[in-house]
């Protein structure tokens, strides 16, 4: 069973406050459990550039079969809200596997251009 660092959520009506370039928009809250800190909003793009036996691939395929993601040739489009850890979500968007760990605190930015670290929003 894959480690569940991205999961479905029923959180809705979130206004985006954090972005990963033009690929993804989400709602970040440092005051909740780590696996619920980042809610990825519909329309966000997640890469399919993951090893076929990686946790990312297994979880994204599962979310796709459950109707949370729409599978495309080059990746997945978020259809229904999903949430997870900031690092897990950033890695899913960028297509990097766990061994190439992504620092979400420097990749994810607020509307003013500051990343999580620069804005003092690290948990």
Number of C-alpha atoms within 10 A of each C-alpha: 6 11 10 14 18 24 18 18 15 10 13 11 8 13 11 16 14 24 22 21 10 8 14 23 24 26 18 25 18 14 11 11 12 16 18 23 20 26 29 31 24 17 18 20 25 26 23 22 16 20 13 11 9 13 20 28 20 18 19 24 18 14 22 17 12 12 13 22 26 20 19 12 7 11 18 23 21 21 18 20 22 24 25 22 21 28 21 24 28 25 23 26 21 19 20 19 18 15 6 9 12 20 14 20 19 13 19 24 21 19 10 9 12 15 21 21 16 13 13 10 13 13 13
